[in-house]
Amino acid sequence: MEKIGSKEDILTIPLSSFMEDEDDNMFVYTVENGELKKIEITSGINSDDMLEVTSGLEENMTIVKEVNSTYKEGMRVEINK
């Protein structure tokens, strides 16, 4: 038998929250002053619906939950809670 490893206190985001650019860099968007801001992230493992983020984000940061290719950095947005 082999023991399966586990992690505690990991930062995860929904898979729908990140995209990759033309250089295969992963990123998410936050909103600052009503505009989208692109933040590059580094990932770890993922499940069917969540992605571990190993760098680029901090706990309690707010990110755009579902991104698509029409979003661009600097684009004006309105937050719906």
Rosetta blueprint (number, residue, H / E / L):
1 M L
2 E L
3 K L
4 I L
5 G L
6 S L
7 K L
8 E L
9 D L
10 I L
11 L L
12 T E
13 I E
14 P E
15 L H
16 S H
17 S H
18 F L
19 M E
20 E E
21 D L
22 E L
23 D L
24 D L
25 N L
26 M E
27 F E
28 V E
29 Y E
30 T E
31 V E
32 E E
33 N L
34 G L
35 E E
36 L E
37 K E
38 K E
39 I E
40 E E
41 I E
42 T E
43 S E
44 G E
45 I E
46 N E
47 S L
48 D L
49 D L
50 M E
51 L E
52 E E
53 V E
54 T E
55 S E
56 G L
57 L L
58 E L
59 E L
60 N L
61 M L
62 T L
63 I L
64 V L
65 K L
66 E L
67 V L
68 N L
69 S L
70 T L
71 Y L
72 K L
73 E L
74 G L
75 M L
76 R E
77 V L
78 E L
79 I L
80 N L
81 K L
